Amino acid sequence: MEKVKKFAKNEFTGWKKWEVVWLILATIIITGLSIYWGDNLRGITAAVTGVICVILTGKGKMSCYIFGLVNTILYAVIAFGAKYYGEVMLNALYYVPMQFVGWFMWKKHINEETQEVKKIMLPIKWDVILGVISVAAIYGYGLVLKRLGGNLPFIDSMSTCLSVLAMVLSVKRLSEQWVLWIVVDVVTVYMWVIDYIQGGTDVATLLMWIVYLLNAIFMFVKWFKESKGGEVG
């Protein structure tokens, strides 16, 4: 019980006013609009837990993995219904186990003063290498999804492949993750807009990704500022 209390106390430590406002505002907006547009409880729960997860990730708080676990399971079910099979496999087979990996990786690198994870950067040469690998992976996986009959296979592939890489960078505490998350969020917002135009009803999911995009932009600035001087060798 004492460990739970200490953990909870640490998670509430070090928040700036704008971060608290952003967390509350994003949660209220996505919940209110989702209810207004008549989304179901599953969609609303997935959206809310997802939004809280990405904001906590940006803050560098370990509780992001608790909310992330709930979100990834529900989102996989929603994506299956929309025939975004890349998203299904990404969440069910990759994101779910990575919540546990991330928890144990971050636990070893917590700043005792701020109770946030310590943030670092990659050398430029690794940025180039990762870019080349990403392009090759997107094309190859896009061909696979096309043969499976998935919706928007190469767009789905881009979202999936970059998400895999971004999650690895996140677990490794690397600031470059937010560049990839911005690209992923733009692509995925497009996917769910198309789904909505075609008659989909998962409005909360679309709103969730729009908030993800805004959050990635905010956290891009935060992480790069806080990771200066912490470049990986």
N, C-alpha and C positions, 0 to 999 in steps of 0.2 A: 504493500500500500504506500509506503514511504517513497518507493521508486517512482510510482505513478504520480504522486504529488510533486516530486522533484522534476519529473519530465514535463508535467503540465506547466509548472512555474517557469521552466526554461523556455518553453514554447511561447510564452507571453512576454518574454524579456526582449528588450531592445527594439521595439517597434517605433517607427517614426509616425508622426501624425498623418502624413499623406498615405502611408502604407495601410494604416488602419482604416482611413476613409475609403481608399480604393477597395479594400477587402469587403467592407460593409456595403458600399455602393454597388459593386459588381454583383454581389450575392442578391441584394434586394431587387436590382433591375432584372436579372435573368429569371428570378423566381416569379416576380410580378408579371412580366411580359409573357412568360411561358404559360402561366395560369390564364391570363387574358386571352391568349390564342388557343386555349383548349388542349394543350399537350397533356399526355398521360403521366401518371405518377412515376413510371420508370424513366421516361425521358427527362422529367424535371429533376429527379434525384441524380441521374447521371450528369446532367448539366451543372447542378449546384456543387456536387462533390468534385467535378472536374475543375470548375472555376476556383474553388478553394484550394485544390491541389496545386494548380499552376502558380497561384499567388504565394502559397507557402514555399513552393520550390524556388521562386524568385527571391523570397526572403531568406532562403537557406535554412529552413526549419525542417526537422526530421519528420514531423507529423504529416508532411506532404505525401509520404508513402502510405499512410493509413487511408487518407482520402483517395489517393491514387488507385489503391487496390479495389475499392468499391466502384470507382468510376470506370476502370478498364473492363471489369466484368460486365457491367451494364451496357457500356458502349459497344462491346463486341456483339451483344445480342441485337442492338439497334442497327448496327452496320450490316449484320447478316440479313435483316429484313429489307435493307436497301440494295442488296447484292453488291456491296463494296467488300469483296472477299479479301482483298489485300488488307483492309482495315480490320476485318475479323481476325485474320491470322496474326496480324501485328499485335493486337490487344490480347487475345486469348493465349497465344503461344509465346509471346515475347514480353509485353508490358507487365502481365501478371507476375511471372517469376522475377522480373527485374525490380519490382517493388521491394522484394526481400533482399536482393543483391544491393540495391541502392541504400537500404536501411543500414546494413552492416558496413558498407563502404564509407558512408557519411559519418557514422558513429565514431570512426577513428580520427576524424579531422574536424572536430567542433572547436570553434574559438571560445575559450572559457569566459572571455569578457562579454562578448555579444551573444553567445549561445547560437551563433549562426555557423554554417559550414564555411571553411576557409576556401577562398576562390582563387583559381590560377588560370594562366593562359598558355596557348601553344605557340611554338616558334612558327614563323611564316612558312618554312619549307613543309611542315606537316599540314598546313592549311591547303597548300597546292596538291599534295598527295591525296588528301581526303576528298578534294574536289574531283580529281580524276576517277577515283574509286566510285564516287557517288554517281557520276554520269554513266559509267559502265553498268552499275547495279540497277539503275533506273530502267535502262533500255532492256536488259536481260529479263528482269522481273516483269516488265510491261508485256513482253512477249508471252510469258507464262500466264498472266492474268487474261490476256486476250484469248488464249486457247481455252481457258476455263469459262469464257463467256461473260466475264465480269463487266460491269458498267464503267465507262471511262478508264480503260485498263492502264494507259500510260500516265494519266493524271493520278490515278489510284496508286500506281507504282512509285511515282515521285513522292507522294505523301508518305507512303510506307517506308521506302528506303531511307529517305532523309530523317524520318522519325526514329528508325533503328539507330542511325548514327548519332542523332541528337541525344537520344537516351543514354548512349555510351558516354558521350561527352558530359552529360549531366551527372551520371554516377561518378565520373572521374573529376567532377567539380570544375570543369573547364568553361570559361566565359563564352567561347565560340559557339556553344550550344544554342545561344539565343539568336544568332544569325540564321541557323538552320531552322529553329522553331518559327521564325518570322516567315520563311519561305513555306514551310509545312502548313502554317496557319492560313496563309493566303490561298494556297492550293486547295486545302480542305474546305475553306469557306466557299470557294467556287464549286466544289463537288456537292455540297449540301444545298447551295442555291439552285443548282441544276435539279437535284432531287426534289426540292420544294416546287419548282416550276413544273416538274413532271407529275405532280400530284402527291408528293410526300407530305407527311403531317408532323415530322419531327422538328418542329420549330425550335424547341429548347436546345436541340443539338446544334442547329445553325447558330443560335445566339451564343451558345457555349464557345464555339470556335471563333466568333467575332471578338468575344472577351479575351480568348486565348491570344489572339493577334495583338490586341491593345496591350495586354500584359507583357508579351514578349518584347514589344518595343520599349516599354518602361524598364523592364529588367535587363535589356541589352545595355542601357545606359548605366544602370546600377552596378551590374557585375563587372563591366569593363573598368569602371572607376575604382571599384574595390579590389580588383585583381592586379592592378598595376604594381610591378615589382615582384609579382609571383609567377613569372614565366617558367614553364617546364623546360628542363634541359634536354 
